[in-house]
Amino acid sequence: MAHGPGPRAHATWHGAEHHRPKPDGPERGPSDSAATNSAAPDTLLDLASNDYLGLSTDPRLKAAAVDAIERYGTGARASRVVTGTQPVHAELEEELCGLTGQPAALAFSSGYAANLGILTALGGPGTLIVRDEHCHASLIDGARLSRSPVEVFAHGDLAALDRLLAGRSQPRAVVVVESVYSVLGDAADLAETARICAKHDALLVVDEAHGIGVAGGGRGAVHSAGLAGAEHVVLTATLSKALGAQGGGVLGPAALRAHLVNTARSFIFDTGLAPAAAAAAAEACRIIAADPSLAQAVLGNAAIIAQVCGIEQAAGAVQSVPVGRAEDAAQLAVRLEAAGVLVGCFRPPSVPDGISRLRLTARADLAPEQVQHAARLVAGLVAGMVPDKADGMDAARMGRGRDELPRGFGSGRGA
Ligand SMILES: Cc1ncc(COP(=O)(O)O)c(C=O)c1O
């Protein structure tokens, strides 16, 4: 078996089962139960959003978005492969490459669509997809839609990954991980994962949704692992978290981009990304590339949350405070909101019973004193409500939170 990204790595993309574009009927989504956020943004400290760098309200992004609306209108008007591609899409793709060090990029209308697109374009009966059990729902759905055989390895278990790849019968394999996992906030060992993939001639897809803007001085974890431009590594991104906009992207070799344009159904049968979002995300890329202190600031604030709450610091912006009972987690979130702090609350069905948690998102645009104030409120309320934490946020015990999810957990993501 060839070691390293040889010609078969390319064959993986070109030889992938092509799902012939077929005009399907209108897709039905779930009923719209999303409530409007009633929070008063001026009075609440928001530690629940994914706006890690605070860029969604940055005047430079707003100006870029307004300018794009003036130039191109409010919508892309058509699929990118018909008449929906505007110069602003090329600008965004260039800036994404500049930030991450990847040779080519393709912008999608969301990170979800990007993950569906890459996995359906690469997958098929001759391609084994092997994914970490904590992968996001969009990666799970992409693997399902691809009609590939799928194997799932225990979270972070690279020996299991190695065995699955060694024992495969399919000619091609695609390995799927996240650089920073969304609920627990732990980081994948990308260098070792890439080495194992190269050894078995597999393509590695890394979802950098929580890595870009935060890891590697903002350029992402793939870049900081020295894997930018590696032929057998592909990256997916969302533009809606650290980049403060909306949309998604796939980044990798130019041949892969061309393959996606011709085969990724969530690209072909989807209206192009709105010009305003594309321009705002392009501006965010420029800002992050020029200013690594933004990523330092978010990690500095994350360290404050971890230290005050007595938990092990997670690799990204999101810090996860274990609470245990779902009712306690829900009540704590309500009490914190009443006290002026918005936090995320993960409880069943998003996580299994007994391991509910509060999620606190560090943001670069908050002063350390604000973050400390909020974290102290959280620590105090959690200690008061959760009996076995009444002696304070015992670091040794609370630190176990990141390891306590049982095997099979997928943050409400299904198999
Ligand atoms: C790991 C991961 N991938 C993909 C997505 C989807 O991104 P988007 O919201 O842009 O569709 C998310 C969003 O929550 C995510 O956390």
The ligand as a MOL file (V3000), in Angstrom:
LIG
                    3D

  0  0  0     0  0            999 V3000
M  V30 BEGIN CTAB
M  V30 COUNTS 16 16 0 0 0
M  V30 BEGIN ATOM
M  V30 1 C -18.8210 21.3720 13.7320 0
M  V30 2 C -19.8420 22.1080 12.9210 0
M  V30 3 N -19.9040 21.9040 11.5980 0
M  V30 4 C -20.8180 22.5220 10.8380 0
M  V30 5 C -21.7350 23.4030 11.3860 0
M  V30 6 C -22.7690 24.0250 10.4890 0
M  V30 7 O -22.4130 25.3370 10.1470 0
M  V30 8 P -23.5310 26.3700 9.6630 0
M  V30 9 O -24.1880 26.8810 10.8760 0
M  V30 10 O -22.7720 27.4100 8.9110 0
M  V30 11 O -24.4680 25.6230 8.7720 0
M  V30 12 C -21.6870 23.6690 12.7470 0
M  V30 13 C -22.6670 24.6100 13.3290 0
M  V30 14 O -23.1390 24.4800 14.4060 0
M  V30 15 C -20.7230 22.9980 13.5470 0
M  V30 16 O -20.6630 23.1930 14.8650 0
M  V30 END ATOM
M  V30 BEGIN BOND
M  V30 1 1 1 2
M  V30 2 1 2 3
M  V30 3 2 2 15
M  V30 4 2 3 4
M  V30 5 1 4 5
M  V30 6 1 5 6
M  V30 7 2 5 12
M  V30 8 1 6 7
M  V30 9 1 7 8
M  V30 10 2 8 9
M  V30 11 1 8 10
M  V30 12 1 8 11
M  V30 13 1 12 13
M  V30 14 1 12 15
M  V30 15 2 13 14
M  V30 16 1 15 16
M  V30 END BOND
M  V30 END CTAB
M  END
